[in-house]
Amino acid sequence: MELPEEGVLLRIFIGESDKYEGRPLYEWLTRKAREDGLAGATVIRGLMGYGANSRIRETKILRLSLDQPVIIELVDKPDRIEKFLSSISGVVREGLITMEKATIRFYKPGKPGG
């Protein structure tokens, strides 16, 4: 797949414990993006954060939080990102979704098996 220089970066901010169809929402969204043929996705787990409900989510030294903030970053062409957004409407029930222009400088697959 080739990407034009002008792309879009989509960020979806949710909680690690958010679920959809019985599995983690971040996992479902990442797999859905792959099924839809988007160029790439990365899931990032945050150390601390809060959102619209002002509830702090953080990791404590003596225990591992079960609801850390999670960010899913996806990059692709604007029309493909818009199509993905419409296909997930209603799935993300709480959180934040942002989009911004992205200048794509390099996008190449590695060699198979290497």
C-alpha positions in Angstrom: 0.0 0.0 0.0 1.2 3.5 -0.8 0.3 6.5 1.2 0.3 10.1 -0.1 2.4 12.7 1.7 -0.8 14.3 3.2 -2.5 11.9 5.5 -4.5 11.9 8.7 -3.6 10.9 12.3 -6.6 9.6 14.2 -6.3 9.3 18.0 -8.9 7.4 20.1 -8.6 7.9 23.9 -10.3 5.3 25.9 -9.9 3.3 29.1 -8.1 -0.1 29.2 -11.2 -1.7 30.8 -13.6 -0.5 28.1 -15.1 -3.5 26.3 -17.0 -4.3 23.1 -18.4 -7.6 22.2 -16.8 -9.2 25.3 -13.2 -8.2 24.5 -11.1 -5.1 25.2 -12.3 -2.1 23.1 -8.7 -1.2 22.1 -8.2 -4.7 20.7 -11.5 -4.7 18.8 -10.7 -1.2 17.3 -7.2 -2.3 16.2 -8.5 -5.5 14.6 -11.3 -3.6 12.9 -8.8 -1.1 11.5 -6.8 -3.9 10.1 -9.9 -5.6 8.6 -10.8 -2.2 7.0 -7.3 -2.1 5.4 -6.0 1.0 7.3 -2.3 1.6 6.9 -1.4 1.1 10.5 -2.4 1.3 14.2 -0.5 1.5 17.5 -2.0 1.1 21.0 -0.3 3.1 23.7 -1.0 2.5 27.4 -0.7 5.6 29.5 0.7 5.9 33.0 -1.8 8.5 34.2 -4.7 10.6 32.8 -8.2 11.8 33.1 -11.0 12.7 30.7 -14.5 14.2 30.5 -15.6 12.6 33.7 -12.5 14.0 35.6 -11.7 10.6 37.1 -7.9 10.1 37.5 -6.6 6.9 36.0 -3.1 6.0 37.3 -0.8 3.2 38.1 0.1 2.7 41.7 3.5 1.3 42.6 2.0 -1.5 44.8 -0.8 -2.5 42.5 -1.4 -2.6 38.8 -4.4 -0.5 37.7 -6.9 -2.3 35.6 -8.2 0.8 33.9 -5.2 2.7 32.5 -5.7 5.3 29.8 -5.2 3.9 26.3 -4.6 5.7 23.1 -5.1 4.1 19.7 -3.2 5.9 16.9 -4.1 5.3 13.3 -2.7 6.8 10.2 -4.1 6.7 6.6 -5.7 8.8 3.9 -8.4 11.2 5.0 -11.2 9.3 3.1 -10.2 5.9 4.6 -10.1 7.4 8.2 -13.6 9.0 7.7 -14.9 5.6 6.5 -13.4 3.9 9.5 -14.9 6.5 11.9 -18.4 6.0 10.4 -18.0 2.2 10.8 -17.2 2.5 14.5 -19.8 5.1 15.4 -21.6 4.1 18.5 -18.9 1.7 19.6 -16.8 4.2 21.5 -19.3 5.3 24.1 -16.9 7.2 26.4 -13.6 8.9 25.6 -12.2 11.3 23.1 -11.4 11.0 19.4 -9.2 13.6 17.6 -7.9 14.0 14.1 -5.1 16.0 12.7 -3.2 16.4 9.4 -0.1 14.2 9.2 2.8 14.6 6.8 3.8 11.1 5.9 7.5 10.9 5.2 8.1 7.2 5.2 5.9 4.1 5.0 7.4 0.9 3.8 7.0 -2.7 4.9 9.9 -4.7 6.1 11.0 -7.8 4.2 8.9 -10.9 5.0 10.4 -13.0 7.8 13.1 -10.4 8.4 
